[in-house]
Amino acid sequence: MNTQRWMSMQFFSFFLTWGIFLPYWSGWMIDTKGISVPEASLIMSFGLVARGLSTLFAFPYLSGKISSRLLLRIAGIATLIAILCYIPASSFTSLLIVTIGIHIFYPTLMPALDSAAGVLMQSKQLKHYGRARQWGSIGFVSIGMVLTIFTGAFGDEVILWALLIGMVGFVGLGFMQTPSVLAEKPQVSTSRSGMLQLFRIKHFALVLIIVILLQAAHATYYTYGYIFLQEIHAPMYLIGLIINIAVIAEIIFFSIADKGFQKFSVGSLLTLSAIGSSLRWVLVFAFPNVIVFCIAQTLHALSFAMAHYAFMKYVINYIPNAQIANAQGMYSALALSWSTAVFTIFGGFLYEIEPRFAFIGMIVCTIPAMMLALVYRNVELKREKVSVEV
């Protein structure tokens, strides 16, 4: 079993489905199930809450009871069943119930895969996290391009079937030969493996706060980026391509990260990420035109990808094996779910006043993140100095 190839295939197959669900699902419910935009927003908001609860509590608990291989299989099969339940669902209530159900299982696959990658890195079975993760980004952007062709030809009904086929593929890959370390049942949990024990690890709380702020700063872009491009008169046929510039930049970063940023400390990576993120939102605010927006999209490599890579580097270097699932669950819930939900509301308030304000408003996250990252970087430099002197 080539572990590098296995991890790359897992990331690719999951993010291929995520590239269908994340950008298209609300529109699919509106167009094919006949619900209103506010109803779809409410349904997805409840789903986001369920996602946070699942990744914060259910995922770490199950990770302490069953192997990574079994967890990926269970979550994948449960997601597949939830997708099938969308077929008969037609009312607001039934769609809400099914959406909450899918958010309990489906997003859990994301921290589960990152946890598996962390375990494989610590056991020296995976050499390059960035190279494996780039295939996730490739899957995400490639399905967007392909699905646009099919929706244009056959309508939005194909979105459900594309997600269903994609998840069948992911589940099928889960039954292939798996690295042996991921098939091992975790050791019996002790008091030292509780989630709160993470905060006893040096600087974990500080790093977590920084990545929460950095990921929350994408709330406006994720929610209002598409309609803002319409606001600044971007050609409709180019909007999909412009959105994908960010993912392409992400792919390029992950492809070079393991070698290009190997000697960078976690604090340095987080500082660069905060600077890039701040610059990104300032550019969109100051120059509301399509060309500058395209240039700002390339900074997604810093604002998102570098922040994610820095957190993974911290986890691999400093988090004990028994605590990796807890760390990933907390990161997924707080940085990738709840903080985004909170700042989506804040961004929406600003967008109503003036669309550009919603983007510049995100520096309330990035500036504090930059200051905290500089503090952590200085701590790292002092620690290196002491170790050299000793």
Protein Blocks (a to p, Z undefined) as FASTA:
>chain_A
ZZklmmmmmmmmmmmmmmmmmmmmmmmmmmmnopafklmmmmmmmmmmmmmmmmmmmmmm
mmmmmcfklmmmmmmmmmmmmmmmmmmpmbfklmmmmmmmmmmmmmmmmmmmmmmmmmmm
mnopafblmlmmmmmmmmmmmmmmmmmmmmmmnojklmmmmmmmmmmmmmmmmmmccdfk
lmpccddddfklgmklmmmpghklmmmmmmmmmmmmmmmmmmmmmmmmmmnopafklmmm
mmmmmmmmmmmmmmmmmmmmmmpcfklmmmmmmmmmmmmmmmmmmmgcfklmmmmmmmmm
mmmmmmmmmmmmmmmmmmcfklmmmmmmmmmmmmmmmmmmmmmmmmmmmmmmomklmmmm
mmmmmmmmmmmmmmmmmmmmmmmmmmmmZZ
